[in-house]
Every structure is written in C-alpha cells, then in structure tokens.
Amino acid sequence: MSAGIQHHSALVDQLKGEHRLLLQAFGALKQTSDADDALAFKRALHEFKSLLVPHLLEEAVRMYTYLRQELKARGNPADFQRVNAYKSEMRGIGDAAVRFVETCVATPDDAIDFAQVRPALHEIGLLLGDRIRREESDLYPLYQSLH
C-alpha cells in the first residue's frame, strides 16, 4: 500500500451512487429545457453543478491519484497511461459541463434560448453517459483490483 492516497473499499459504490444522482439531475435539466421553463431550468442547473463539482474533485483525488501512484509504484506503464488519458478526458468534459452551467446561469431568464440550449445539453448528456459507462466498466474494476 502506498504512503499517499489510500484505497477506499467503499469508493466505487459511492461514485456509482453519485453517477445515478448526476444522471437524475441531468434528466431534470433536459426536462426543464424541453418545457422552456427558465426558472426550473436554473434551479436544475444549480442542483446539477452542486453534484458534479464535488464528484469530479472526489474522483480526481481519491480515484485518479490513487491509481496513478499505485500503477507507477507497481511499474505498470500501460495502465498508468490509460488512467492519465481518462484523467485528461474527464478534465475536458468537466470543464465543458461547468462552463455550460455557468453560462446558462449567468444568462437572464428571458434571454435563455432553449432552441440553442437543447442541442448543447444533448451533446453533454452523450459525453457524460458514455464516460460514466466507461468508468464503471473499465476504470472502477481497475481500482478495485489494486487493493
């Protein structure tokens, strides 16, 4: 076991639970966007961001840092590079999602163009859904295997 970030046996279940909450919050974003309901959309944006940001931080520190330190210590360069690629990709997806939320929140209610919001929201949903599936099927089992 490394002297840095420690393995947490409940982390994967915690992160999977957070994924479910994020998907529910994203569903509320889509629903309020489809209804052209600016007030409800803004509330849903705040809820989504309040779940997303802590999740990204938790995953970055407790998952990625642990994986990188363990894989480096074990001399596993292929998986180390795979984890680095996941980390870089997640940073980009997270930044894009937070930027989208902050832009929408800063837009006056009567100026939200839901015809433009919906395609952007759809794209973010595809990225997040794909990312969650890959994390849960590839990255999380790797994390569990290192304990």
Secondary structure as a PSIPRED ss2 file (coil, helix, strand):
# PSIPRED VFORMAT (PSIPRED V4.0)

   1 M C   1.000  0.000  0.000
   2 S C   1.000  0.000  0.000
   3 A C   1.000  0.000  0.000
   4 G C   1.000  0.000  0.000
   5 I C   1.000  0.000  0.000
   6 Q C   1.000  0.000  0.000
   7 H C   1.000  0.000  0.000
   8 H C   1.000  0.000  0.000
   9 S C   1.000  0.000  0.000
  10 A C   1.000  0.000  0.000
  11 L H   0.000  1.000  0.000
  12 V H   0.000  1.000  0.000
  13 D H   0.000  1.000  0.000
  14 Q H   0.000  1.000  0.000
  15 L H   0.000  1.000  0.000
  16 K H   0.000  1.000  0.000
  17 G H   0.000  1.000  0.000
  18 E H   0.000  1.000  0.000
  19 H H   0.000  1.000  0.000
  20 R H   0.000  1.000  0.000
  21 L H   0.000  1.000  0.000
  22 L H   0.000  1.000  0.000
  23 L H   0.000  1.000  0.000
  24 Q H   0.000  1.000  0.000
  25 A H   0.000  1.000  0.000
  26 F H   0.000  1.000  0.000
  27 G H   0.000  1.000  0.000
  28 A H   0.000  1.000  0.000
  29 L H   0.000  1.000  0.000
  30 K H   0.000  1.000  0.000
  31 Q H   0.000  1.000  0.000
  32 T H   0.000  1.000  0.000
  33 S H   0.000  1.000  0.000
  34 D H   0.000  1.000  0.000
  35 A C   1.000  0.000  0.000
  36 D C   1.000  0.000  0.000
  37 D C   1.000  0.000  0.000
  38 A H   0.000  1.000  0.000
  39 L H   0.000  1.000  0.000
  40 A H   0.000  1.000  0.000
  41 F H   0.000  1.000  0.000
  42 K H   0.000  1.000  0.000
  43 R H   0.000  1.000  0.000
  44 A H   0.000  1.000  0.000
  45 L H   0.000  1.000  0.000
  46 H H   0.000  1.000  0.000
  47 E H   0.000  1.000  0.000
  48 F H   0.000  1.000  0.000
  49 K H   0.000  1.000  0.000
  50 S H   0.000  1.000  0.000
  51 L H   0.000  1.000  0.000
  52 L H   0.000  1.000  0.000
  53 V H   0.000  1.000  0.000
  54 P H   0.000  1.000  0.000
  55 H H   0.000  1.000  0.000
  56 L H   0.000  1.000  0.000
  57 L H   0.000  1.000  0.000
  58 E H   0.000  1.000  0.000
  59 E H   0.000  1.000  0.000
  60 A H   0.000  1.000  0.000
  61 V H   0.000  1.000  0.000
  62 R H   0.000  1.000  0.000
  63 M H   0.000  1.000  0.000
  64 Y H   0.000  1.000  0.000
  65 T H   0.000  1.000  0.000
  66 Y H   0.000  1.000  0.000
  67 L H   0.000  1.000  0.000
  68 R H   0.000  1.000  0.000
  69 Q H   0.000  1.000  0.000
  70 E H   0.000  1.000  0.000
  71 L H   0.000  1.000  0.000
  72 K H   0.000  1.000  0.000
  73 A H   0.000  1.000  0.000
  74 R C   1.000  0.000  0.000
  75 G C   1.000  0.000  0.000
  76 N C   1.000  0.000  0.000
  77 P H   0.000  1.000  0.000
  78 A H   0.000  1.000  0.000
  79 D H   0.000  1.000  0.000
  80 F H   0.000  1.000  0.000
  81 Q H   0.000  1.000  0.000
  82 R H   0.000  1.000  0.000
  83 V H   0.000  1.000  0.000
  84 N H   0.000  1.000  0.000
  85 A H   0.000  1.000  0.000
  86 Y H   0.000  1.000  0.000
  87 K H   0.000  1.000  0.000
  88 S H   0.000  1.000  0.000
  89 E H   0.000  1.000  0.000
  90 M H   0.000  1.000  0.000
  91 R H   0.000  1.000  0.000
  92 G H   0.000  1.000  0.000
  93 I H   0.000  1.000  0.000
  94 G H   0.000  1.000  0.000
  95 D H   0.000  1.000  0.000
  96 A H   0.000  1.000  0.000
  97 A H   0.000  1.000  0.000
  98 V H   0.000  1.000  0.000
  99 R H   0.000  1.000  0.000
 100 F H   0.000  1.000  0.000
 101 V H   0.000  1.000  0.000
 102 E H   0.000  1.000  0.000
 103 T H   0.000  1.000  0.000
 104 C H   0.000  1.000  0.000
 105 V H   0.000  1.000  0.000
 106 A H   0.000  1.000  0.000
 107 T C   1.000  0.000  0.000
 108 P C   1.000  0.000  0.000
 109 D H   0.000  1.000  0.000
 110 D H   0.000  1.000  0.000
 111 A H   0.000  1.000  0.000
 112 I C   1.000  0.000  0.000
 113 D C   1.000  0.000  0.000
 114 F H   0.000  1.000  0.000
 115 A H   0.000  1.000  0.000
 116 Q H   0.000  1.000  0.000
 117 V H   0.000  1.000  0.000
 118 R H   0.000  1.000  0.000
 119 P H   0.000  1.000  0.000
 120 A H   0.000  1.000  0.000
 121 L H   0.000  1.000  0.000
 122 H H   0.000  1.000  0.000
 123 E H   0.000  1.000  0.000
 124 I H   0.000  1.000  0.000
 125 G H   0.000  1.000  0.000
 126 L H   0.000  1.000  0.000
 127 L H   0.000  1.000  0.000
 128 L H   0.000  1.000  0.000
 129 G H   0.000  1.000  0.000
 130 D H   0.000  1.000  0.000
 131 R H   0.000  1.000  0.000
 132 I H   0.000  1.000  0.000
 133 R H   0.000  1.000  0.000
 134 R H   0.000  1.000  0.000
 135 E H   0.000  1.000  0.000
 136 E H   0.000  1.000  0.000
 137 S H   0.000  1.000  0.000
 138 D H   0.000  1.000  0.000
 139 L H   0.000  1.000  0.000
 140 Y H   0.000  1.000  0.000
 141 P H   0.000  1.000  0.000
 142 L H   0.000  1.000  0.000
 143 Y H   0.000  1.000  0.000
 144 Q H   0.000  1.000  0.000
 145 S H   0.000  1.000  0.000
 146 L C   1.000  0.000  0.000
 147 H C   1.000  0.000  0.000
